[in-house]
Amino acid sequence: MYKIRLLILSLISIIFFSCSNKEFNSTFKFSVDYIEGEYDGLLLSNQLKSYLSNLNLLDQNSKYNIQANISHSNNVYITNIDNTSEREKVSTQINISIIDLNLNCKVYNYNDRTSQFYILTAGEKFISNRSALEEIKFRNTEYFVKKFLNRLPTTNLNCQENE
């Protein structure tokens, strides 16, 4: 019985691994420009460089330069009738452009927005509010970098007419 379960689990894991292993074949290399925004910009820059480097797509001397900006905004919402449950909505917006430095034109543009909630704790002394906010910003940034890389064109990077 143990061997049958082991064989079934190993077969399932092989199927999932083979389906989730996406081979990234791109002939282009990219450089990452300075990204403004203090900690948020540094986080985006580090994640972009890390993922591009892992995919062997990072080259600081490349003619294709990635320029990006990211912004986060917070809003407090009261979610029930007796005003006892407050949530904070964190909205993240990103804009990533790929610029051909030789032709000085934009060859690809990616814009996206997402938001998440977390429940606020009473008082400003609790670390959980800050750590939840930092965690959401990190996860949103990582989500956008992965989504950008999955949508990255692998064959054509031509100048766009409406810059």
Secondary structure, DSSP 8 states (H G I E B T S, - for coil): -HHHHHHHHHHHHHHHHHHH------S--EEE----SHHHHHHHHHHHHHHHHHTT-B-TT-SEEEEEEEEEEEEEEE-STTS--EEEEEEEEEEEEEEETTTTEEEEEEEEEEEEEEE--SSSS-HHHHHHHHHHHHHHHHHHHHHHHHH--SS-----S--
